Amino acid sequence: MTKKEKIQFVIDTLNQLYPEIPIPLDHKDPYTLLIAVLLSAQCTDVRVNQITPLLFAKADNPYDMVKLSVEEIKEIIKPCGLSPMKSKGIYGLSQILIEKHNGQVPQSFEALEELPAVGHKTASVVMSQAFGVPAFPVDTHIHRLMYRWNLSDGKNVQKTEADAKKIFPKELWNDLHLQIIWYGREYSPARGWNLEKDIITKTIGRASVLKEYNKKTP
C-alpha cells in the first residue's frame, strides 16, 4: 500500500465504524464545553460527565461561576484530579470572560490560549467542537495510534498534530480526531490490546510495533 492508500484506508474504515460520531464530553454551549475539556486533563471523560452536572447545577455560566469560591469549585471537581489547579483556572477564566469578552467564550485560538489553565489542546477542542473551526486536538489515543499506524514518529504531541494536519484533508479534521479517539478506546487501547480486532493497525501498522506485539503474544 502506498502512503496515500493507507491514509484513505484509515478514513474509509473510520467512516464505516463511526458514521455518526458521538461527542465524548456532555455540554450545552461553548462555556460548558470549555469547562468540561479543562476538567478532562488526566481524567476520564466518563468521570468528567459524572462531575459536570453537579458543577453546572450551581454554575453553568461565568457570571454564576464567579459567585462560587475557588474552594467551593475545588470540592465539587475533586474526583477529577488536579483540583487545586483546575478550580483556580475555572474561576480565573470565568472572571476574564466577564471582564474581556462580555461573558462569551472567544472564537480564536489566541484568545482561548490566553485563559488560565487553557492549553493548545483544550483550545483546539473548543474551536472544533463548539465553533466548527478545523482543528486537530491530539490526545493520548491519537498520539498512540498515529505512531502505531506509522503516520507519525511519536516524538511529541506537537509533531503528531503537525503530521495529522499534513496528511489528512482539512475538511475532515473535526470528524477524524473524534473517530480516531473512539477507535483507540474500542479497538487499539494502550493496555489489553487485541491486534486481531484492530483492523487498521493489523493492515498498515508500523513493522516494529507489530513485531513487538507478536513477540509478547504467545
ABEGO torsion letter per residue (X at the ends): XBAAAAAAAAAAAAAAABABBBBABBBABAAAAAAAAAAABGBBAAAAAAAAAAAAAABABAAAAAABBAAAAAAAAAAAEGAAAAAAAAAAAAAAAAAAAGGBBBABAAAAAABBGBBAAAAAAAAAAAAGBBBBBBBAAAAAAAAAAGABAGABAAAAAAAAAAABBAAAAAAAAAAAAAAAAAABBABGBBAAABAAAAAABBAAAAAAAAAABX
